[in-house]
């Protein structure tokens, strides 16, 4: 069955955009700090930590955007859950493998890499909370309240 037309999901798109902006700022700051602390190895450790720190939350938002393509189909919940959990499990495994490989590299300055990962993670959490707090999501839809159909000028 072909997926239904993509419904706009402004929340996830906004999360993705602001996460990219925040992680870009984290990248610049950790690269500068890394350069000061560990020279070029520290700079690249900051860049690598920021990129890894952005990829994992971005994959979550991208997965939700992708899975929402099937919204309105009979198997939407199954498809959404399978897609989300499948990517989540692969992401956890990839994260563990990537960190084992990265921390084993000789040129990596561990403190800078760890700091960049933590800064990107905290920035991602702040973006998620800020975007969700500002979004107006109706609690009820498709409901008519008494007086909704009455003309505004009648008293």
C-alpha positions in Angstrom: 0.0 0.0 0.0 1.4 3.4 -0.9 1.8 5.9 1.9 -0.7 8.7 2.3 0.4 12.2 1.4 2.8 13.7 3.9 1.0 15.7 6.5 2.9 18.7 7.7 4.5 18.2 11.1 5.7 21.6 12.1 6.8 20.4 15.5 9.3 17.9 14.3 10.5 20.2 11.5 11.0 23.0 14.0 12.8 20.6 16.4 15.1 19.5 13.6 15.8 23.1 12.5 16.6 24.5 15.9 18.6 21.4 16.9 20.8 22.0 13.8 21.2 25.6 14.8 22.1 24.8 18.4 24.4 22.0 17.5 26.1 24.3 15.0 26.7 26.7 17.8 28.0 23.9 20.0 30.3 22.8 17.2 31.9 26.2 16.9 32.3 26.7 20.7 33.7 23.2 21.3 36.0 23.5 18.3 37.4 26.7 19.7 37.7 25.2 23.2 39.2 22.1 21.8 41.8 24.1 19.9 42.8 25.9 23.0 42.9 22.8 25.2 44.4 20.2 22.8 45.5 21.9 19.6 44.2 20.5 16.3 43.4 17.1 17.9 41.1 18.9 20.4 39.5 20.9 17.6 38.6 17.8 15.7 37.5 16.1 18.8 35.0 18.9 19.5 33.8 18.8 15.9 33.3 15.0 16.0 31.5 15.1 19.4 29.2 17.8 18.1 28.4 16.0 14.9 27.7 12.7 16.8 25.7 14.7 19.4 23.5 16.1 16.6 23.0 12.9 14.6 21.2 10.9 17.2 18.5 13.3 18.2 18.1 14.3 14.5 17.6 10.7 13.6 14.7 10.5 16.1 13.0 13.5 14.6 13.6 12.3 11.0 12.2 8.9 11.9 9.0 10.4 13.3 8.7 12.6 10.2 9.2 9.5 8.0 6.8 7.3 10.0 4.1 10.0 9.9 3.8 9.5 6.1 1.5 6.6 6.9 -0.8 8.6 9.2 -4.4 7.8 8.5 -3.8 4.3 7.2 -5.2 1.3 9.0 -1.7 0.1 10.1 -0.3 3.5 11.1 0.4 2.6 14.7 2.1 -0.6 13.8 4.2 1.0 11.1 5.0 4.0 13.4 6.0 1.8 16.3 8.1 -0.6 14.2 9.9 2.2 12.4 10.6 4.2 15.6 11.7 1.2 17.7 13.7 -0.3 14.9 15.7 2.9 14.3 16.0 3.4 18.1 17.6 0.0 18.6 19.9 0.4 15.6 20.8 3.9 16.9 21.7 2.6 20.4 23.8 -0.2 18.9 25.5 2.3 16.5 26.2 4.8 19.3 27.9 2.1 21.4 30.0 0.9 18.5 30.8 4.5 17.4 31.9 5.6 20.8 34.1 2.5 21.3 35.8 3.2 17.9 36.1 6.9 18.5 37.5 6.6 22.0 40.1 4.2 20.7 41.5 6.6 18.3 44.9 8.1 19.3 44.2 11.7 18.3 40.9 12.0 20.2 41.0 14.3 23.2 38.4 12.5 25.4 37.4 15.4 27.6 36.7 17.7 24.6 34.7 14.9 22.8 32.7 14.2 26.0 32.1 17.8 26.6 30.8 18.3 23.0 28.5 15.3 23.4 27.1 16.5 26.6 26.7 20.1 25.3 24.9 18.8 22.2 22.7 16.5 24.3 21.7 19.3 26.7 21.1 21.7 23.8 18.9 19.1 22.1 16.9 18.7 25.3 16.5 22.5 25.7 15.3 22.8 22.1 12.8 19.9 22.5 11.3 21.5 25.7 11.2 25.0 24.2 9.6 23.9 20.9 7.0 21.7 22.6 6.2 24.3 25.2 5.5 27.0 22.6 3.5 24.8 20.2 -0.3 25.1 20.3 -1.7 21.6 20.0 -5.4 21.2 20.3 -6.5 18.7 23.0 -9.8 18.2 21.2 -10.6 18.4 17.5 -13.7 18.2 15.3 -16.1 19.4 18.0 -18.8 22.0 17.9 -19.5 24.0 21.0 -22.9 25.5 21.8 -23.1 28.9 20.1 -20.4 28.2 17.5 -23.0 28.2 14.7 -24.8 31.3 15.9 -24.1 34.6 14.1 -21.8 36.9 16.1 -24.1 40.0 16.0 -27.2 38.3 17.4 -27.9 38.8 21.1 
